[in-house]
């Protein structure tokens, strides 16, 4: 059964992905965008690329030139699927490119505003696992990107 949080991020998503929280899980976050025909496309992001600032604002970092980045740029909206046992959250959002963002990395930062947030949870069949990635070879790079986003947030 789904619970609606309206246009606000639920407390556990806000806390887990908050820019002050330097502990990041290696759980994949699904980014859904759509092309000009409305066909959905999926990209996998890390919790280092989705950073919350308040219940009504978060940042999303996407590699420049990817289909997902181009669809976000054109459509100005997307959906995140965030796995947090025992539930899954769906965050429909609108984006605009983060003003004044500059990075040595090949990523574009978007400021996102939730439009509709739902959480799917079942007492009878709670989620007991989530998709995780091996962070050994990428942790240093992800951490550097996350620190850039934190510096941007703290300066704006």
C-alpha positions in Angstrom: 0.0 0.0 0.0 1.3 3.5 -0.9 1.5 6.4 1.5 1.6 9.9 0.1 4.0 12.5 1.5 2.6 15.2 -0.9 5.5 17.3 -2.2 7.8 16.7 0.7 10.6 14.2 1.2 9.9 11.8 4.0 12.1 12.2 7.1 14.1 9.0 6.5 15.0 9.9 2.9 15.8 13.5 4.0 18.1 12.2 6.8 19.8 9.5 4.8 20.6 11.7 1.8 21.1 15.0 3.7 24.2 17.0 2.7 25.3 17.1 6.4 25.2 13.3 6.5 28.6 12.1 5.2 27.7 8.4 5.7 26.5 7.1 2.4 25.2 3.6 1.6 26.2 1.8 -1.6 22.5 1.4 -2.6 21.6 2.2 -6.2 19.0 5.0 -6.8 17.0 4.7 -10.0 16.5 7.8 -12.1 13.6 7.6 -14.5 13.4 10.1 -17.4 11.4 10.0 -20.6 12.3 10.7 -24.2 10.2 12.8 -26.7 7.9 9.9 -27.2 7.2 9.5 -23.5 9.2 6.2 -23.4 10.8 5.9 -20.0 14.5 5.5 -19.6 16.4 4.3 -16.4 19.8 5.4 -15.1 21.4 4.2 -11.9 22.7 6.9 -9.5 24.5 6.5 -6.3 23.6 8.2 -3.0 26.6 10.4 -3.6 24.7 11.9 -6.6 21.4 12.6 -4.8 21.8 15.1 -2.0 18.9 16.6 0.0 18.9 20.1 1.5 15.4 20.3 2.9 12.1 18.4 2.6 11.3 20.4 -0.5 14.7 20.6 -2.2 17.4 18.2 -3.3 20.3 18.1 -5.8 20.9 15.6 -8.5 24.3 15.2 -10.2 24.2 13.5 -13.7 27.0 12.8 -16.1 27.1 15.5 -18.9 26.1 14.2 -22.3 24.3 11.1 -21.2 20.7 10.4 -22.4 19.5 11.0 -18.8 21.1 14.4 -18.7 19.7 15.3 -22.1 16.2 14.2 -21.1 16.4 16.1 -17.8 17.6 19.2 -19.6 14.7 19.0 -22.1 11.8 17.7 -20.1 12.8 19.4 -16.8 11.4 16.5 -14.8 12.0 12.9 -13.7 11.3 10.4 -11.0 13.7 8.8 -8.4 13.1 5.4 -7.0 14.9 5.2 -3.7 15.1 1.8 -2.0 15.1 2.0 1.8 14.2 -1.3 3.4 11.5 -2.2 4.2 9.9 0.3 1.7 10.6 2.0 -1.6 10.0 5.7 -2.2 9.0 7.3 -5.5 9.9 11.0 -5.9 8.5 12.8 -8.9 10.4 16.0 -9.3 11.0 19.1 -11.5 14.6 20.3 -12.1 16.6 23.4 -13.1 20.3 23.5 -13.6 22.0 24.7 -10.4 23.0 28.3 -10.9 26.8 28.9 -10.6 27.8 25.2 -10.6 31.2 24.6 -11.9 33.1 21.4 -11.5 36.3 19.8 -12.7 34.1 16.7 -13.1 32.1 15.9 -16.2 28.8 16.3 -14.3 25.9 18.7 -14.3 24.2 19.5 -11.1 20.4 20.1 -11.0 18.4 21.6 -8.2 15.2 19.5 -7.8 11.8 20.2 -6.3 9.6 17.3 -5.3 6.2 17.3 -7.0 4.7 14.1 -5.6 6.3 11.6 -3.1 4.9 8.2 -2.5 6.2 5.3 -0.3 5.4 1.7 -1.1 5.4 -0.6 1.9 3.6 -3.9 2.8 3.4 -5.3 6.3 2.9 -8.8 4.7 5.7 -8.5 2.2 8.3 -5.9 3.2 11.4 -5.4 1.0 14.3 -7.4 2.5 17.0 -6.5 0.1 18.0 -3.7 -2.2 20.3 -3.4 -5.2 23.8 -2.5 -4.0 27.0 -1.8 -5.9 30.6 -2.7 -5.1 32.1 0.7 -4.2 35.8 -0.4 -3.8 37.0 1.1 -7.1 34.7 4.1 -7.3 34.4 5.3 -3.6 37.1 7.9 -3.9 35.6 9.4 -7.0 32.1 9.3 -5.6 33.2 10.9 -2.4 35.0 13.7 -4.2 31.9 14.5 -6.2 29.8 14.4 -3.1 32.1 16.9 -1.4 31.8 19.2 -4.4 28.1 19.1 -4.1 28.3 19.8 -0.3 30.6 22.8 -0.9 28.2 24.1 -3.5 25.2 23.8 -1.1 27.1 25.4 1.7 28.1 28.4 -0.5 24.6 29.1 -1.8 
